[in-house]
Every structure is written in structure tokens, then in C-alpha cells.
């Protein structure tokens, strides 16, 4: 693997992990505040994915003498993104097993409280409770938790990789 690809993947993942840690520390101080968690979380992922673009550009300019096809640019971006995602997963697994051991219980309580406050019917609340209990049970398996966590940055990382490849290609 090229050093440029590895470095940008590690930096991207490091940024995501650092922002996740900051959010986890914030959540410890405000444990019931999940309201904007998704916004902050996905914003952090988006910020970390800037390094996919920068990495593809650096690869094109430093390794490929200023020339790169769409396919090669996509391949480089994809590898950078996958390295970043792996670091993201490792960071979450460490954080969720040390700083946020009760994350799932608090998250389930938050979701159900939001549903109740929205005026949902008893049937809807009951169905959501069963769904969340099932999800909580699945999430106890570290492989499933890691797999689900790996899927979080993909909806941002894949489009960033495609756009980077399209914008940065040069024949």
C-alpha cells in the first residue's frame, strides 16, 4: 500500500476518532442529551472525509505525476475511506466499552421518550419498544456492533470518494 494512501487514511480516521472522543466526553457531562448527537456525529464524519479528497489529490500530484484516471482515483479514495472507517470502528468499540458502557440503554430510553412526547399511540410505542429491545440485544454482540458502526460513515464516505474521483481525475 502506498504511504500517501495510508497516511491520509490514518489522519482521516484519527480526526473521526478524536471528534468521537470529544462527543463522548460531552455526553458524559450531559448524559440525556442525544437530541443533536446524529448531527454532530455525521458532521464529524464529513469533516474526516475531507481527507479522502485531500489524499486523492496528494496521490495524483505526488505519486502519479499529476495524472490519474477516475478508476484509480476512486480506488485510492476507497482505500483511504476504508482505513478511516476501520479506525472509526475501533475508536467506537473502545469508547463504548470504556466511557459509554450504558450508551445503548440511554439511547433506547431517549428514543422511547421522544416517541411518547410526540403523542404516538400506545401500539406504536409498544412496537418501537420491542424493536429497540431487539436491537439492543443484537448490539451486545461485538461483531454486530462493529458491523453496524462500520456502516455509519459509508453513506458519507462513498459519495465523497465518487466526487473526489470525478473532480480530481486528470488524463
Steps between C-alpha positions, in 0.01 A plus 500: 500500500625844417621719787283793385186287510583360842586840647179665379292204615657516844451876524138472386431226753688689770287810445182290519623325816601827667165662426322188626701515823412867548133418448520208745654724763225756439237227528641400839429851625153510343405132495140549392578736214476292183296760317777628274726195519439388143566847363828531687599142424439521125659846487812347652495219246461755220794700632715187516406410141656824375825304530376257235492788253834633621653153484386437142635840400834433673523158334430651158751782545778321689482138387339509155679808365177701479309237301233265635204322344156497657541130584837542668381812687195307619718209608735729696205683661328174586806363677545825694133492597514134607805565721314793653190283559705230672653757735152643562375154599799433727454838668128438556558152638754638749287801594177303533668240719678749726342846508147420387424153633131587542463673164243261356275508806504880506446522126202265514349703785553819300334359187200372694463828690505694172232268363281546807540879490399503134161361599546160340241234566552230761529245220773700326690540826466131575623405152794739525586368847513143365708614203747687721528207742580271208756746367658534846530124523664480157736785588641299791680284244829683428508383137154639434582823685820536296317426175226752572758758603693438177183582306466845661767686300428324168205721391736797520827333401380341176360820345808694612717236334298512177501879490872512575575255220284695255641841593865398527537273196751622246615326185 
